[in-house]
Amino acid sequence: MGILGRVHSVETFGTVDGPGLRYVLFLQGCSLRCKYCHNPDSWKLNCGQLTTSDNVIEDVLAYGNFISNGGLTVSGGEPLLQSDFVEELFKKAHQHNIHSTIDTAGSVELDKSKNALKEADLVLLDIKSIDNKMCWSLTSQGNENTLATLEYLQSINKPVWIRHVLVPGWTLEERQLRSLATYLSTFSNIEKIELLPFHKMGEYKYESLGYNYTLKEIAEPTEKEIENAHAIFEEFSLPFDLRKKIG
């Protein structure tokens, strides 16, 4: 029967989670508690719909004509909490020549995540904050595993797209952005850096789940603030991309 995975939801025509049009599988469960998370309903472990990699591939193949220029992206939650399932799924995807991407915060220890990362064709790596203390405040976990993940991906020459959410008063500060840009400029495997302006589209979910949304007083970034972030990454000649909204 193979390894069972716990699925949160599926998006069959994803356009922002890797190259081309993509089948996006959101896995259930996350150990982070990001203050700006727009999918807090994906946090809980040991729930979600149980399925097999064969069932997923069968469904992906049904959309083969639509995703022929794209592929399969596994997101979450934190998909590397189910790294064995992801590894198996990607191996089967490759048997059908399906491009496979994982969207992760890299928050899982490398000894548990390496094999799944190796199987991915592309890794979308979400760096919450380059400052470890701020990362703890934003997510309830440090950034050590994330940075170790990026360094490992460099060592195996795995293509990476970096994702970074611009939160006013937090990660959107110039010192933070310059520190991140300096760090990222040392890597040769980064193909793109996506700067994602903070938004509140998931705020209603917190109320419905009985969670406290702590960023109510934080405004979304202004055009000027976004332009300033743009300018910093441009200074470092980094391959950045700006979006109006996250995901």
Secondary structure, 3 states (H helix, E strand, C coil): CCCEEEEEEEEEEECCCCCCCEEEEEECCCCCCCCCCCCHHHCCCCCCEEEEHHHHHHHHHHCCCCCCCCEEEEECCCHHHHHHHHHHHHHHHHHCCCCEEEEECCCCCHHHHHHHHHHCCEEEEECCCCCHHHHHHHHCCCCHHHHHHHHHHHHCCCCEEEEEEECCCCCCCHHHHHHHHHHHCCCCCEEEEEEEECCCCCHHHHHHHCCCCCCCCCCCCCHHHHHHHHHHHHHCCCCEEECCCCC
